[in-house]
Amino acid sequence: MSYRIDRLGHQGDGIAAGPVFAPMTLPGEVVSGTLNGQRLADIRIDEPSARRVSPPCRHFKACGGCQLQHADDAFVATWKEDVVRTALAAHGIEAPFRPIATSPPQARRRATLSARRTKKGAMAGFHGRASDVIVEIPECRLLHPDLMRAIPVAAALARETASRKGALDVAACLSGGGLDVNVTGGRALDGPLRITLAGLAEAHDLARLAWEGEVIATRNSPVQRFGNTQIVPPPGAFLQATAEGEAALLADVMAAVTDAARIVDLFAGCGTFTLPLSARAQVHAVEGEAAMIEALDIGWRKAAGLKQVTGEVRDLFRRPLLPDELKRFDGAVIDPPRAGAEAQVAQLIAAAIPRIAYVSCNPVTFARDAAALISGGYTLSGLRVVDQFRWSSHVELVADFARM
């Protein structure tokens, strides 16, 4: 039986009437295959789309790391912008879009690899599409060339420390000192394991190796640079996925609050926005993880020429900053996780802060919060989709709001 693909879903799968979900297909294509429930398998492309291209990576069909390598770049850019437009339209919102900022191939500077011990040694890579099977990726087109060194590191960690019953998650990030690695999902630390891990850090020239967040070895400082400031983040701390994506987000954030002299940075992390902003404004950083605020504070104290930065450890979901705490600021930056920031946005509205820069990784919760801001007297001045996760279905954006 044949199916005509009507659209792409939020996970990047083609959707035909039914609905029938068909991965690696595009709108307008006629396809056939074996229907398992609502999902089409063994897909044949009977009538291809003009937007279809040959995937640049030979691992694409098996690997689950990318969903959209079969579409040309212009299609992916338009689709990601339309995901945001659709989310906003559900709340009756139209917004002026700035040009999308797409990171280049081989730009990802952090990734979490899965690694498993095998009969013959070990394997490491990404999970297969809709599977827990590990797919090795020796020619990945997504990861930065320097990050590719993490693949043999992950395999060595599994070979030397893991059982064959479970996989390790190996989070690796490029830093100024080399590879910064944090392993989760492994067995409990003991003396022999610490010795083994220290040897692996030495053998693979790692900047830092941590096990379940506990630092085992630091051979070179795993510094990250935010503006003119260097910080050492805690193991496994959140960082933007690409340098190009971070730069695009930062440029729009700084433009949104350009006239502010006192800024509050909510969900501040280790200071991605706080520290560059402090070159021209006083900034109060609020973050739920104490180790991130500590890293931010140490970095600011070691830097020169910055205005005052203060930090606060606070769960902004349970205890959002209230209007009397916000009234001293004339600009706000907010970068919440996927759940958005409904409670904190309500307090920003009550405080009537003149300018707000909102960074989001979830168009649906962003649209909800944007609707609240607009109802509260703000104008959505501009929005940009920032595609750090090239060839994936993941959508990020940065928007600025001004009080009328």
VOPAGU-2260 file (C-alpha; in pm, 1 decimal, decimal comma):
REM VOPAGU-2260
SITE   aa  ch    i         X         Y         Z
SITE  MET   A    0       0,0       0,0       0,0
SITE  SER   A    1     121,6     351,1     -82,3
SITE  TYR   A    2     107,3     657,1     138,6
SITE  ARG   A    3     150,8    1024,0      56,7
SITE  ILE   A    4     344,3    1214,8     321,2
SITE  ASP   A    5     154,8    1526,2     427,1
SITE  ARG   A    6     394,5    1683,2     676,5
SITE  LEU   A    7     674,7    1624,4     925,1
SITE  GLY   A    8     602,3    1573,4    1293,3
SITE  HIS   A    9     798,6    1732,8    1575,6
SITE  GLN   A   10    1033,5    1431,6    1586,8
SITE  GLY   A   11    1116,4    1467,5    1216,8
SITE  ASP   A   12     914,1    1167,4    1095,4
SITE  GLY   A   13     694,2    1199,4     790,2
SITE  ILE   A   14     321,1    1173,6     865,5
SITE  ALA   A   15      60,5    1038,6     624,9
SITE  ALA   A   16    -315,8    1011,1     672,1
SITE  GLY   A   17    -413,2     771,2     945,7
SITE  PRO   A   18    -188,0     886,0    1097,7
SITE  VAL   A   19      98,7     674,5     964,2
SITE  PHE   A   20     450,3     767,6    1074,5
SITE  ALA   A   21     733,0     715,4     825,2
SITE  PRO   A   22    1089,1     804,8     929,9
SITE  MET   A   23    1330,4     955,4     677,6
SITE  THR   A   24    1055,4    1074,5     445,0
SITE  LEU   A   25     954,0    1424,5     330,7
SITE  PRO   A   26     627,6    1607,4     260,0
SITE  GLY   A   27     484,0    1531,8     -85,0
SITE  GLU   A   28     661,3    1199,1    -120,0
SITE  VAL   A   29     474,9     880,3    -204,7
SITE  VAL   A   30     612,4     587,4      -9,2
SITE  SER   A   31     532,0     223,6      58,1
SITE  GLY   A   32     643,5     -30,2     314,4
SITE  THR   A   33     532,4    -259,2     595,2
SITE  LEU   A   34     287,2    -110,1     842,8
SITE  ASN   A   35     349,1    -206,0    1205,8
SITE  GLY   A   36      74,7     -41,3    1407,6
SITE  GLN   A   37     102,7     323,4    1304,4
SITE  ARG   A   38     466,4     305,5    1197,9
SITE  LEU   A   39     590,0     224,8     848,3
SITE  ALA   A   40     898,4       2,2     816,6
SITE  ASP   A   41    1104,5    -122,5     519,6
SITE  ILE   A   42    1021,4     204,5     347,8
SITE  ARG   A   43    1054,5     249,4     -26,8
SITE  ILE   A   44    1046,2     598,3    -177,3
SITE  ASP   A   45     820,1     562,5    -482,2
SITE  GLU   A   46     797,9     935,4    -563,5
SITE  PRO   A   47    1081,1    1137,6    -404,5
SITE  SER   A   48    1061,1    1502,9    -306,2
SITE  ALA   A   49    1270,0    1758,5    -491,7
SITE  ARG   A   50    1407,1    1852,5    -146,5
SITE  ARG   A   51    1553,9    1505,5     -90,1
SITE  VAL   A   52    1933,9    1480,5     -89,7
SITE  SER   A   53    2187,7    1205,2     -29,1
SITE  PRO   A   54    2272,8    1197,4     343,4
SITE  PRO   A   55    2629,5    1323,1     396,3
SITE  CYS   A   56    2698,2    1063,3     668,0
SITE  ARG   A   57    2718,1     692,5     589,3
SITE  HIS   A   58    2585,1     611,8     939,6
SITE  PHE   A   59    2260,5     806,7     891,9
SITE  LYS   A   60    2019,8     519,4     827,3
SITE  ALA   A   61    2127,3     322,2    1134,6
SITE  CYS   A   62    2231,2     597,7    1378,5
SITE  GLY   A   63    1972,8     785,1    1582,2
SITE  GLY   A   64    2189,4    1094,6    1626,4
SITE  CYS   A   65    2038,4    1274,7    1324,6
SITE  GLN   A   66    1686,5    1272,0    1181,6
SITE  LEU   A   67    1698,5    1506,9     882,2
SITE  GLN   A   68    2010,1    1444,6     673,9
SITE  HIS   A   69    1788,8    1333,3     383,5
SITE  ALA   A   70    1653,8    1689,0     337,5
SITE  ASP   A   71    1834,6    1988,8     193,3
SITE  ASP   A   72    1945,5    2266,4     427,0
SITE  ALA   A   73    1686,4    2517,1     306,4
SITE  PHE   A   74    1403,4    2273,0     377,4
SITE  VAL   A   75    1532,4    2198,9     729,5
SITE  ALA   A   76    1569,7    2570,2     806,8
SITE  THR   A   77    1215,9    2647,4     688,2
SITE  TRP   A   78    1072,0    2347,2     873,1
SITE  LYS   A   79    1234,1    2446,5    1202,4
SITE  GLU   A   80    1106,9    2802,1    1168,8
SITE  ASP   A   81     759,6    2666,9    1087,8
SITE  VAL   A   82     765,2    2454,8    1404,9
SITE  VAL   A   83     804,5    2778,6    1600,6
SITE  ARG   A   84     542,7    2962,9    1391,4
SITE  THR   A   85     292,3    2682,1    1449,6
SITE  ALA   A   86     352,6    2686,3    1825,3
SITE  LEU   A   87     302,6    3063,1    1834,5
SITE  ALA   A   88      -6,3    3047,9    1609,6
SITE  ALA   A   89    -173,7    2816,7    1861,3
SITE  HIS   A   90    -176,3    3121,2    2092,9
SITE  GLY   A   91    -269,8    3368,2    1821,6
SITE  ILE   A   92      81,8    3514,9    1803,2
SITE  GLU   A   93     269,6    3636,0    1496,1
SITE  ALA   A   94     634,3    3735,3    1529,5
SITE  PRO   A   95     901,6    3895,6    1310,8
SITE  PHE   A   96    1166,0    3629,5    1241,3
SITE  ARG   A   97    1532,0    3711,5    1196,6
SITE  PRO   A   98    1739,1    3483,0     967,5
SITE  ILE   A   99    1805,5    3138,8    1112,0
SITE  ALA   A  100    2154,8    3073,7    1251,4
SITE  THR   A  101    2261,2    2719,2    1159,9
SITE  SER   A  102    2581,3    2567,6    1296,9
SITE  PRO   A  103    2811,3    2408,1    1036,1
SITE  PRO   A  104    2881,9    2035,1    1008,3
SITE  GLN   A  105    3134,6    1889,6    1252,3
SITE  ALA   A  106    3075,1    2170,7    1500,9
SITE  ARG   A  107    2932,4    1987,7    1802,1
SITE  ARG   A  108    3169,9    2037,7    2094,5
SITE  ARG   A  109    2983,7    1819,5    2343,5
SITE  ALA   A  110    2803,4    1486,4    2317,5
SITE  THR   A  111    2695,6    1195,1    2532,9
SITE  LEU   A  112    2810,0     862,6    2392,6
SITE  SER   A  113    2688,0     518,7    2491,9
SITE  ALA   A  114    2954,2     253,9    2547,2
SITE  ARG   A  115    2924,2    -116,8    2616,1
SITE  ARG   A  116    3167,7    -396,9    2688,1
SITE  THR   A  117    3149,3    -685,0    2438,3
SITE  LYS   A  118    3296,9   -1033,9    2404,0
SITE  LYS   A  119    3574,0    -899,7    2182,9
SITE  GLY   A  120    3633,2    -570,6    2363,8
SITE  ALA   A  121    3397,0    -272,3    2361,7
SITE  MET   A  122    3194,5     -45,6    2135,0
SITE  ALA   A  123    3091,1     318,2    2161,9
SITE  GLY   A  124    2865,6     549,4    1965,1
SITE  PHE   A  125    2506,8     672,2    1955,6
SITE  HIS   A  126    2191,8     467,2    1998,8
SITE  GLY   A  127    2031,6     342,4    1681,3
SITE  ARG   A  128    1709,1     491,3    1554,8
SITE  ALA   A  129    1428,0     403,3    1801,6
SITE  SER   A  130    1657,5     143,2    1959,2
SITE  ASP   A  131    1893,3      84,2    2251,4
SITE  VAL   A  132    2144,9     -79,6    2016,5
SITE  ILE   A  133    2472,9     113,0    2000,7
SITE  VAL   A  134    2582,2     222,1    1653,2
SITE  GLU   A  135    2950,5     293,9    1608,1
SITE  ILE   A  136    3017,3     624,5    1426,9
SITE  PRO   A  137    3381,1     639,3    1309,6
SITE  GLU   A  138    3297,1     894,2    1037,6
SITE  CYS   A  139    3043,1    1112,3    1219,4
SITE  ARG   A  140    2959,9    1434,1    1034,3
SITE  LEU   A  141    2812,4    1594,2    1343,7
SITE  LEU   A  142    3092,9    1598,5    1600,4
SITE  HIS   A  143    3387,6    1838,3    1596,4
SITE  PRO   A  144    3701,7    1653,6    1480,4
SITE  ASP   A  145    3864,2    1707,0    1820,2
SITE  LEU   A  146    3558,8    1556,3    1991,2
SITE  MET   A  147    3589,0    1239,6    1783,5
SITE  ARG   A  148    3869,5    1137,9    2022,5
SITE  ALA   A  149    3598,3    1074,9    2279,5
SITE  ILE   A  150    3479,4     764,2    2091,1
SITE  PRO   A  151    3788,5     548,1    2163,9
SITE  VAL   A  152    3795,5     697,6    2514,8
SITE  ALA   A  153    3437,1     581,8    2575,4
SITE  ALA   A  154    3517,8     235,8    2438,1
SITE  ALA   A  155    3823,9     207,4    2663,0
SITE  LEU   A  156    3619,7     309,6    2966,7
SITE  ALA   A  157    3363,5      38,2    2891,1
SITE  ARG   A  158    3628,4    -225,6    2822,6
SITE  GLU   A  159    3815,2    -156,2    3145,8
SITE  THR   A  160    3532,7     -72,1    3388,4
SITE  ALA   A  161    3192,5    -199,3    3270,3
SITE  SER   A  162    3013,1    -530,4    3290,2
SITE  ARG   A  163    2844,5    -670,8    2980,5
SITE  LYS   A  164    2501,9    -621,1    3136,8
SITE  GLY   A  165    2474,3    -244,5    3103,3
SITE  ALA   A  166    2601,0      52,4    2906,3
SITE  LEU   A  167    2791,9     356,8    3025,2
SITE  ASP   A  168    2691,3     710,3    2934,8
SITE  VAL   A  169    3006,1     905,9    2857,5
SITE  ALA   A  170    2951,2    1282,6    2839,2
SITE  ALA   A  171    3246,1    1443,6    2663,7
SITE  CYS   A  172    3309,4    1812,1    2604,1
SITE  LEU   A  173    3588,2    2008,2    2441,0
SITE  SER   A  174    3764,3    2247,0    2677,6
SITE  GLY   A  175    4067,5    2470,9    2675,1
SITE  GLY   A  176    4266,4    2190,2    2839,9
SITE  GLY   A  177    4144,9    1904,0    2620,6
SITE  LEU   A  178    3866,3    1650,3    2659,2
SITE  ASP   A  179    3650,5    1688,2    2970,2
SITE  VAL   A  180    3472,8    1358,4    3044,3
SITE  ASN   A  181    3202,5    1261,3    3294,4
SITE  VAL   A  182    3081,5     900,1    3313,9
SITE  THR   A  183    2741,0     793,4    3448,0
SITE  GLY   A  184    2571,5     456,8    3474,1
SITE  GLY   A  185    2879,1     271,8    3598,4
SITE  ARG   A  186    2946,1      67,1    3910,0
SITE  ALA   A  187    3020,9     212,9    4250,5
SITE  LEU   A  188    3362,8     367,4    4297,0
SITE  ASP   A  189    3622,9     175,7    4495,9
SITE  GLY   A  190    4000,2     188,3    4528,1
SITE  PRO   A  191    4089,4     -35,9    4230,2
SITE  LEU   A  192    3840,4     144,2    4004,7
SITE  ARG   A  193    3989,3     482,4    4096,8
SITE  ILE   A  194    4335,2     354,6    4001,0
SITE  THR   A  195    4205,7     219,6    3669,5
SITE  LEU   A  196    4029,7     545,3    3587,4
SITE  ALA   A  197    4333,6     754,8    3671,9
SITE  GLY   A  198    4538,8     537,5    3437,0
SITE  LEU   A  199    4285,6     581,7    3158,1
SITE  ALA   A  200    4289,1     960,3    3204,0
SITE  GLU   A  201    4666,2     954,8    3166,1
SITE  ALA   A  202    4670,2     712,8    2873,5
SITE  HIS   A  203    4413,9     913,9    2676,0
SITE  ASP   A  204    4548,2    1257,6    2769,8
SITE  LEU   A  205    4219,7    1376,5    2922,7
SITE  ALA   A  206    4191,6    1720,2    3075,8
SITE  ARG   A  207    3955,1    1586,3    3342,0
SITE  LEU   A  208    3780,5    1258,2    3414,4
SITE  ALA   A  209    3484,7    1235,8    3651,9
SITE  TRP   A  210    3274,3     937,5    3758,0
SITE  GLU   A  211    2911,2    1014,5    3843,9
SITE  GLY   A  212    3015,0    1377,6    3895,3
SITE  GLU   A  213    3308,8    1298,2    4126,1
SITE  VAL   A  214    3640,6    1415,6    3985,3
SITE  ILE   A  215    3892,0    1130,9    3957,3
SITE  ALA   A  216    4173,0    1310,1    3777,3
SITE  THR   A  217    4244,0    1663,6    3655,6
SITE  ARG   A  218    4551,2    1674,7    3433,3
SITE  ASN   A  219    4480,2    2007,0    3261,1
SITE  SER   A  220    4229,8    2271,0    3364,8
SITE  PRO   A  221    3907,5    2207,7    3162,8
SITE  VAL   A  222    3838,5    2576,6    3114,0
SITE  GLN   A  223    3555,2    2728,1    2914,1
SITE  ARG   A  224    3562,3    3087,4    2792,0
SITE  PHE   A  225    3259,1    3313,4    2823,2
SITE  GLY   A  226    3345,2    3653,5    2679,5
SITE  ASN   A  227    3684,8    3746,4    2823,0
SITE  THR   A  228    3636,9    3525,5    3128,5
SITE  GLN   A  229    3752,2    3169,2    3186,2
SITE  ILE   A  230    3557,4    2934,7    3412,2
SITE  VAL   A  231    3598,2    2571,2    3514,3
SITE  PRO   A  232    3248,7    2418,5    3508,2
SITE  PRO   A  233    3151,1    2128,0    3732,0
SITE  PRO   A  234    3164,9    1785,2    3561,2
SITE  GLY   A  235    2879,0    1733,3    3320,1
SITE  ALA   A  236    2757,0    2092,7    3343,9
SITE  PHE   A  237    2530,9    2222,4    3068,4
SITE  LEU   A  238    2708,5    2413,3    2791,9
SITE  GLN   A  239    2579,5    2529,0    2454,7
SITE  ALA   A  240    2631,2    2260,7    2190,6
SITE  THR   A  241    2838,4    2462,4    1941,5
SITE  ALA   A  242    3053,8    2772,1    1957,7
SITE  GLU   A  243    2864,4    2916,2    1661,0
SITE  GLY   A  244    2527,2    2858,2    1825,9
SITE  GLU   A  245    2642,4    3015,3    2150,7
SITE  ALA   A  246    2770,6    3320,4    1964,2
SITE  ALA   A  247    2435,7    3365,9    1784,8
SITE  LEU   A  248    2236,9    3336,5    2107,5
SITE  LEU   A  249    2470,0    3573,1    2291,2
SITE  ALA   A  250    2458,9    3838,7    2018,1
SITE  ASP   A  251    2078,9    3854,5    2027,9
SITE  VAL   A  252    2065,4    3842,9    2408,3
SITE  MET   A  253    2307,2    4134,2    2433,8
SITE  ALA   A  254    2112,9    4332,8    2174,3
SITE  ALA   A  255    1785,5    4271,5    2360,4
SITE  VAL   A  256    1914,8    4421,8    2685,9
SITE  THR   A  257    2165,7    4663,3    2535,6
SITE  ASP   A  258    2046,6    4966,3    2734,6
SITE  ALA   A  259    2007,2    4786,8    3067,5
SITE  ALA   A  260    2243,1    4882,9    3349,7
SITE  ARG   A  261    2123,5    4617,2    3596,4
SITE  ILE   A  262    2037,2    4274,6    3458,2
SITE  VAL   A  263    1904,0    3957,7    3619,8
SITE  ASP   A  264    2010,1    3633,7    3447,9
SITE  LEU   A  265    1762,8    3356,7    3533,9
SITE  PHE   A  266    1864,5    2991,1    3492,0
SITE  ALA   A  267    2214,9    3131,2    3447,4
SITE  GLY   A  268    2412,6    2806,4    3444,0
SITE  CYS   A  269    2786,6    2871,2    3460,8
SITE  GLY   A  270    2759,4    3220,4    3313,0
SITE  THR   A  271    2718,4    3181,3    2936,5
SITE  PHE   A  272    2534,2    3514,3    2927,5
SITE  THR   A  273    2615,4    3655,1    3271,9
SITE  LEU   A  274    2987,0    3698,7    3219,9
SITE  PRO   A  275    2982,9    3862,2    2873,0
SITE  LEU   A  276    2699,7    4090,9    2987,3
SITE  SER   A  277    2903,0    4198,7    3290,5
SITE  ALA   A  278    3145,1    4377,1    3060,1
SITE  ARG   A  279    2888,6    4658,1    3042,2
SITE  ALA   A  280    2625,1    4599,5    3313,1
SITE  GLN   A  281    2583,3    4476,1    3668,2
SITE  VAL   A  282    2442,6    4124,5    3659,0
SITE  HIS   A  283    2272,6    3905,7    3919,0
SITE  ALA   A  284    2291,3    3536,9    3821,8
SITE  VAL   A  285    2033,4    3291,4    3957,3
SITE  GLU   A  286    2075,2    2916,3    3911,9
SITE  GLY   A  287    1952,3    2604,7    4088,2
SITE  GLU   A  288    2288,5    2423,6    4095,2
SITE  ALA   A  289    2531,1    2556,1    4357,1
SITE  ALA   A  290    2837,8    2420,6    4176,6
SITE  MET   A  291    2756,0    2624,5    3866,9
SITE  ILE   A  292    2716,6    2947,6    4063,1
SITE  GLU   A  293    3045,4    2875,2    4239,3
SITE  ALA   A  294    3224,4    2824,4    3906,1
SITE  LEU   A  295    3073,2    3146,1    3769,6
SITE  ASP   A  296    3176,7    3342,9    4078,8
SITE  ILE   A  297    3535,1    3215,0    4072,5
SITE  GLY   A  298    3565,8    3302,3    3703,6
SITE  TRP   A  299    3433,5    3655,0    3757,6
SITE  ARG   A  300    3667,0    3718,3    4052,1
SITE  LYS   A  301    3969,8    3616,4    3847,5
SITE  ALA   A  302    3875,4    3836,2    3552,6
SITE  ALA   A  303    3957,4    4204,0    3509,5
SITE  GLY   A  304    3748,7    4495,7    3387,2
SITE  LEU   A  305    3404,2    4351,3    3459,0
SITE  LYS   A  306    3120,0    4515,8    3644,7
SITE  GLN   A  307    2976,2    4358,4    3957,9
SITE  VAL   A  308    2837,5    4006,1    3932,5
SITE  THR   A  309    2640,6    3850,3    4216,3
SITE  GLY   A  310    2511,3    3495,6    4233,9
SITE  GLU   A  311    2221,0    3320,0    4399,9
SITE  VAL   A  312    2138,6    2949,4    4427,5
SITE  ARG   A  313    1763,4    2910,4    4391,6
SITE  ASP   A  314    1505,9    2671,5    4246,2
SITE  LEU   A  315    1318,6    2907,1    4017,7
SITE  PHE   A  316    1037,2    2658,7    3959,9
SITE  ARG   A  317     950,1    2639,5    4329,1
SITE  ARG   A  318    1073,0    2983,4    4433,8
SITE  PRO   A  319    1067,8    3229,7    4145,3
SITE  LEU   A  320    1207,6    3575,1    4210,3
SITE  LEU   A  321     923,5    3801,1    4322,2
SITE  PRO   A  322     844,4    4155,6    4202,3
SITE  ASP   A  323    1002,1    4323,1    4507,1
SITE  GLU   A  324    1325,0    4132,5    4430,9
SITE  LEU   A  325    1308,2    4213,4    4059,2
SITE  LYS   A  326    1225,5    4585,3    4081,6
SITE  ARG   A  327    1592,1    4692,2    4089,9
SITE  PHE   A  328    1660,7    4544,9    3742,9
SITE  ASP   A  329    1592,7    4709,4    3409,0
SITE  GLY   A  330    1672,1    4401,4    3199,8
SITE  ALA   A  331    1623,0    4025,6    3232,0
SITE  VAL   A  332    1766,1    3721,1    3056,2
SITE  ILE   A  333    1584,7    3391,2    3097,3
SITE  ASP   A  334    1706,3    3054,3    2962,2
SITE  PRO   A  335    1487,9    2783,5    3119,3
SITE  PRO   A  336    1491,0    2408,7    3051,4
SITE  ARG   A  337    1228,0    2243,8    2832,7
SITE  ALA   A  338     949,5    2298,4    3085,4
SITE  GLY   A  339     970,2    2672,5    3029,3
SITE  ALA   A  340     929,1    2923,2    3310,8
SITE  GLU   A  341     559,3    2984,8    3366,3
SITE  ALA   A  342     590,5    3079,5    3735,2
SITE  GLN   A  343     890,8    3306,2    3685,0
SITE  VAL   A  344     738,7    3474,9    3379,9
SITE  ALA   A  345     434,0    3569,9    3587,0
SITE  GLN   A  346     662,7    3748,6    3833,1
SITE  LEU   A  347     856,6    3924,4    3554,9
SITE  ILE   A  348     527,5    4058,1    3423,6
SITE  ALA   A  349     426,2    4182,5    3768,3
SITE  ALA   A  350     765,5    4351,0    3806,9
SITE  ALA   A  351     729,6    4521,1    3464,9
SITE  ILE   A  352    1098,4    4484,4    3374,5
SITE  PRO   A  353    1139,0    4690,2    3054,5
SITE  ARG   A  354    1341,2    4445,0    2840,1
SITE  ILE   A  355    1353,0    4063,6    2844,4
SITE  ALA   A  356    1569,2    3826,5    2638,6
SITE  TYR   A  357    1418,1    3476,4    2631,7
SITE  VAL   A  358    1624,3    3174,1    2518,2
SITE  SER   A  359    1429,2    2852,1    2468,0
SITE  CYS   A  360    1483,5    2490,4    2364,3
SITE  ASN   A  361    1110,1    2411,8    2344,3
SITE  PRO   A  362     886,2    2611,6    2106,9
SITE  VAL   A  363     566,9    2487,8    2277,2
SITE  THR   A  364     650,0    2612,5    2627,7
SITE  PHE   A  365     809,5    2925,0    2480,2
SITE  ALA   A  366     483,4    3004,6    2300,1
SITE  ARG   A  367     289,6    2960,6    2624,7
SITE  ASP   A  368     524,4    3197,2    2809,5
SITE  ALA   A  369     529,2    3442,5    2518,0
SITE  ALA   A  370     148,4    3458,3    2524,9
SITE  ALA   A  371     160,6    3543,2    2895,6
SITE  LEU   A  372     417,9    3816,8    2837,2
SITE  ILE   A  373     215,9    3969,3    2553,5
SITE  SER   A  374    -101,5    3961,6    2762,3
SITE  GLY   A  375      98,3    4129,9    3037,0
SITE  GLY   A  376     189,5    4429,4    2822,3
SITE  TYR   A  377     502,1    4317,6    2632,5
SITE  THR   A  378     569,7    4321,4    2258,1
SITE  LEU   A  379     758,8    4035,7    2094,8
SITE  SER   A  380    1010,1    4250,6    1908,9
SITE  GLY   A  381    1197,9    3978,8    1723,4
SITE  LEU   A  382    1286,0    3610,4    1720,1
SITE  ARG   A  383    1562,1    3395,9    1574,1
SITE  VAL   A  384    1578,0    3017,5    1541,4
SITE  VAL   A  385    1927,6    2898,1    1634,9
SITE  ASP   A  386    1999,6    2552,2    1494,0
SITE  GLN   A  387    2284,7    2415,0    1703,2
SITE  PHE   A  388    2164,2    2057,3    1658,9
SITE  ARG   A  389    2208,3    2035,8    1283,2
SITE  TRP   A  390    2013,9    1757,8    1106,1
SITE  SER   A  391    1811,1    1689,7    1422,7
SITE  SER   A  392    1449,8    1768,8    1507,3
SITE  HIS   A  393    1563,1    1982,8    1801,0
SITE  VAL   A  394    1466,3    2351,8    1777,7
SITE  GLU   A  395    1615,9    2638,1    1979,0
SITE  LEU   A  396    1539,4    3007,5    1962,5
SITE  VAL   A  397    1613,6    3345,9    2113,6
SITE  ALA   A  398    1355,0    3623,1    2137,1
SITE  ASP   A  399    1334,4    3972,5    2283,0
SITE  PHE   A  400    1038,1    4134,4    2454,5
SITE  ALA   A  401     989,0    4502,4    2526,6
SITE  ARG   A  402     741,9    4654,8    2769,1
SITE  MET   A  403     490,8    4885,4    2599,2
